[in-house]
Amino acid sequence: MALAITKHRRTGLHFVEDLGNGVKLEMVLIRGGTFTMGAPETEEGSTSRERPQHEVTVPTFFMGKYPITQAQWRAVANMGHLRVNSDLKPDPSRFKGDNLPVEQVSWYDAVEFCSRLTSYTNTKRKYSLPSEAEWEYACRAGTTTPFHLGETITTDLANYHGTNDKEYKLSGSYGRGSKGKSRRKTTPVGSFGAANAFGLYDMHGNVWEWCLDDWHNNYEGAPVDGSAWFDNKNDNIYQKQGSAVLRGGSWYDYPGDCRSASRFLNDRAERVGINYYRFGFRVVCGVGRVLQ
């Protein structure tokens, strides 16, 4: 039987944030619902950090159609008059291109970007990093398979490491899928034309995406309301220490790391080295806080 991979091209309800000088930020409506977060033990490549599976009810929100691009990053980084807590380098990325995802940005950089973007709208729209639950709900888009594309993935539809590593015995294929290519760099956002059922692109591969949550080794005690999971809800977000969550895999990672349930962690403050030109983000906006 042939493998089924589902490829969507669609545009859902959305709005566009004009960042000036022709730079736009497209935000897609993600209708709320209940889903099963995490992966079963039977899912290839899954680990205990993705369990226990648990039901989460996520409110409706908007999410960036693509990871934040370098053009979008530069537009907000140059809004120095809206600085909240830190300066932002206009051109931090190793791989250069306006339509490539921004990378080599820390969690703090991403939070500063969101805060400036909120100020830019005169607080009519409150931008944030997604909670981990929001990210997975948005990625899955109603699916329960390892990828929103289906049971496997190909390098024709996503940017990840699609060749074998003989030294470390890592496979460039997943399940019954085929091996592909390793591009060894980021690709322009949306370039594969493979949106999920919500109309989101690049949810598998290209860059790991920062989430708001503190890192936890598993889902024991995780919230079930879609909110970010902080060790201390009274923490000042700008003074938090330790590691935060990343999701989605990257151009550098193997297909098993790009699954909908896959989780990664890194220190919030770091932004240099091989890890960090894998790290980007996308933004969310609460639907109840969007004013016309």
JOBELHU-V447983 format. One record per backbone hydrogen bond with DSSP energy under -1.0 kcal/mol. CO is the residue of the C=O (numbers start at 1). NH is the residue of the N-H. If there is no record, write none. Layout:
{{CO,NH} {CO,NH}}
This chain:
{{8,195} {13,29} {15,27} {17,25} {20,23} {23,19} {25,17} {26,65} {27,15} {28,63} {30,61} {33,58} {35,56} {37,54} {40,43} {43,46} {47,50} {48,51} {50,39} {51,219} {54,37} {56,35} {58,33} {61,30} {62,285} {63,28} {65,201} {68,102} {69,73} {70,74} {71,75} {72,76} {73,77} {74,78} {76,79} {78,80} {79,82} {80,83} {97,100} {98,71} {99,189} {100,70} {106,110} {107,111} {108,112} {109,113} {110,114} {111,115} {112,116} {113,117} {114,118} {115,119} {116,120} {117,121} {118,123} {119,122} {121,124} {128,284} {130,212} {131,135} {132,136} {133,137} {134,138} {135,139} {136,140} {137,141} {140,143} {146,260} {147,150} {149,6} {150,147} {154,157} {159,206} {160,162} {162,180} {165,170} {170,165} {174,177} {181,162} {188,191} {190,193} {195,8} {196,199} {200,196} {205,207} {206,251} {208,280} {209,247} {213,245} {219,222} {224,57} {229,214} {232,235} {236,239} {242,268} {243,215} {244,266} {245,211} {246,264} {247,209} {248,205} {253,161} {254,257} {255,258} {264,246} {266,244} {268,107} {275,278} {276,104} {278,208} {280,210} {281,68} {283,64} {284,128} {285,62} {286,289} {287,290}}
